[in-house]
């Protein structure tokens, strides 16, 4: 399985900090944000990684990460997302890299405490489909929210005003090779973006989606508030 880190976009929610630097290069506690998703994939045994960058200074990723030697990698692949066409659009840029195989996709601002290696191994046993990672949160309206019935996700609603559950869909997904065909069928949302929630709902309707509940802390760092929370969580773990 190959890994894809989505670190594009323009970072408008974190201006003026992102006026001269990509959001994913800001520090979370003692290291750049992008380090955390790389470590999540590497610890899960994924050694082939593509980073989808964006914004005004994509070359800064290469300056910081180089070929990935610091993470035990032989190389890191890079590609560029123009503008802010959405998470699904960014994922579509990874089609050639995936080479008809399954991919683990993680948003560049997502931080997970626990190792996901067992989940990766479980997904490899799935003949087809997708796997999502859910986390119970106090502010589900900020996220895609999973409506769950029994052991199945019925639907995912993007940033609902009246969430039907407290289970947020985190920015970690695993997909089979058909995901790129799905992306090509999407139409822009009201935000003029290709939504990853539409991709996920395709697999739910196909009844090939599985999910796991995340143990340990999880946080996105895409706002100033969540960046501070993420830094505090990481600092607490390192000190304890």
Buried (B, 14 or more C-beta within 10 A) or exposed (E): BBBBBBBBBBBEEBEEEBEEBBBBBBEBBEEBBBBBBBBBBBBBEBBBBBBBBBBEBBEBBEEBBEEBEEBEBEEBBBBBBEEBBBBBBBBBBBBEBBEEEBBBBBBBBBBBBBBBEEBBEBBEEBEEBBBBBBBEBEEBEBBBBBBBEEEEBBBBBBEBEEBBBBBBBBBBBBBBBBBBEBBEEBEEBEEEBBBBBBBBBBBBEEEBBBBBEBEEBBBBBBBEEBBEBBBEBBEEEEEE
